[in-house]
Amino acid sequence: MQKKRGVRFGIVEHPATWAIKNDDDLKKYIDRLRRYPVYIGLQPTDLGWSKNFSPQLLAQLDYILMDPQRVPMKNGEILSIWKFDTYVEDTNEFMARYMDYTMEILENEPLTIFGWPLFLPVCIARDYYTLWTAERMKQIIMATKKRNIAIEINDMSHTPHEEFINMAKEQGLKFVFGSDARNQIAGRLSYCKKIAKKCNLTKEDFYVPERIVE
């Protein structure tokens, strides 16, 4: 598929109790993928995940992509915001929690790429352009810039939008394309290509892992 579409794929798996649990699991994962012409990454979903792995083994990864899709709320509930039935009772409280969680990830977690930027649960997505104020977007952009984190343009969620990409580009941030697909649409990247063209992104605007993949 990547040969046909002219796209270099990056593969990710979750470091979690039900997937990659420890160094032994991670080494097997890396060794298995080394046989293929792909970049090798991880997609953690919870804070503090890296304590279960040695720095030496994590350094063998090409990248780490993390997103803020499991938002901890005041009552202890975790909102899985990608699910269609996620319900937000208080939008203002949610956005405050969402921003706090996003900043916690961007400021403290080991990552190379910030995934699904500006995604909102379906139930409040109609207010996208109102909720994502210039102040909130700037806060995210400056946090990613401080640690030289790349921004994912996600084909599945159609995020982020043109204004955010242009703001990030102005600050010199790099971008990547993400299919977020586990099927035959991987690598098509229709939204990614369309918005990149609209924002006049060039090759120099994209992050590429250091390892040379044959």
N, C-alpha and C positions, 0 to 999 in steps of 0.2 A: 504493500500500500504506500509506503513512504517513497519507494522508488518511482512508482507510477505518478504520484502527486508532487514529486520534487520537494518533499518536506522531510527534514531530519526529525525523527520522533524522539521524545523524551518519555520514559516510562516511570510512573510513580506507584508506590504501594504505601499503605498506612502502617506507621509504627503504633501498634495497639495490641491489647491482650488477645485479640482474635485474629491478628495478622502477624506482623513482625514484632516479637516480644523482647528479644535480647540480642546480644552480639552474635550468637550462633545463627539465629534466624537471619540477621542482617547480612552476615558473610555469605550464607547460602544464596540469598537473594542477589547480591552483587555478583557472585561467581556465575550464577545462572545466566544473568543478563549480559555479562562480559562477552559471551559468545556471539552476540548480535550487534549490528551497527546502530546502536541507540545510546542516547544519554540515559544515565541511571539516577533516579531521584527518590525522595521520600515526600509524602504528604501527611504531616502530622495534623491531628485534629484537636488536641488538648494541650493546655499549658503544662510545662514541666516534663514533656515527653522525653527529652534528650538525656535525662539522668539515667535512663535504662541502657545507654549505649556508650561505648568508649569513644573519646574524641578521635583517636587514630582511625577507627573504622568509619566514623561519620565523614572524616576527611577524604575517604575514597569515593564519596558520592559526587556526582557532577553538580547537583543542586538540591535545595530543599524548598519546597513550595508549601506555604501555609496560608489558610484563609480563616476568617472569623465567623464561620457558619454555625458554631455551637455557642450561643450567647448565654452566659450565666445571668439569671435574673435575681432580684432581691429576695424572692421567696425560696431560693435554692433550685428552682426549676432551670433546666437547660433547654433553650429554644433552638431546635434544629431548623434554621430559617429557610433551608432549601425545600422543605416539605410543603406540599400544596395546602395541607390542612393546618399549618401553623397559624395560631391566633394571637394577635397583639392587642391586649386590653387597653393599655395606655401608651400611645405612640411616643409621647415626650419621654416617658420613663424608659421605653425601649431604646430610643435613639441615644439617650445618655449612657445606658448600659452598653449598647453596641459600640459607641465611640470609645468608652473606657476599655472594653475588651480588645478592640482593634489596636489601640495604643499600647496595651500590655504586650500584644504579640509583636508589634513593630519595634518596640523599645527593648524587649528582653529576650525574645525567643530567637534561637539560631535559625535563620532562613535566608534564602537567596532571592526568592520571588514571593511577592504578595499576591495571593490568588483571590478571584471573585471580588475585586474592589467595587464598592458601592452597591452591592447586591442588596435588595430589600425583599422581605417576605411578600408573597402575593397579595395578602390582605391589605397592605399599605403601599403597594408599588405604584398605585395611581398618583401618589403624592411625591414621587421620586424627585422631581425638579424643585419642589418646595423644601423637602427634608434635607436634601444634599445642598446645603448652603455653601457659599464661597468659603466661609470660615472653617466649616468642617472639612471640606476638601483640601484646603490649604494645610490644615493640621496633619492630615494623613500624608500629603505630599512631602511636607518638611520632615516628618518622621522617617519616611522611606529614604529621602535624600541624605539624612544624617548618617544612615548606616549603609548607604549605597545598595539599596534593595530594588530589584526590578519590579515592574508592574505587569501583571498578566492582563491581556485583553482576552476575555473569555467568550468563546463562540457559543456556548450553550446558554449562558445567562444574558448575553448581549450587554455586558458591562466591561469597562466603564463607558461613559458617553463622551461625546466630542469635547465638551468644555473641560472635563477632567483631564483627558489625554493632552490637550493643548497646554493646560496649566503645568502638568508634569513634564512635558517636553521642554517647556520654557525654563524649567529648573534643571534640565540636563539629565533627567531620569531615563533609564532604559526600559524597553518593553519586551514581552514575549507573547506568542500566540498560544492559547490553550483550547484544545478541542473539548476536553473533559468528556471524551467519548470512549466507550468500550465496545464499539461496533464498527460497521462499515463507513460511518461518516467521519471517522478520525482523519484528520489532515485536510478536510475540505475547507474549513475556516472561512466560511462565506462572510459572516459578520466581521471577523477580524480584518480580512482583506479590504472590505468596504470602508470601515471606519479608519483604517490606516491610510488608505488613499485619500480620504476626506481630510485627514489631519496632516497630510503631506509627510508621513513618516518614511524615512529612508533606511537603508541597511545600517547606517551608523547609529540609528536610534534603538537598535535591538541588542539585547544581552545574548551572548553566546558563551556556553561553558568553555573552560580552558582546555579540557582534554580533547585531543584529536581523535575523532572516531573514524576508523577506516571505512 
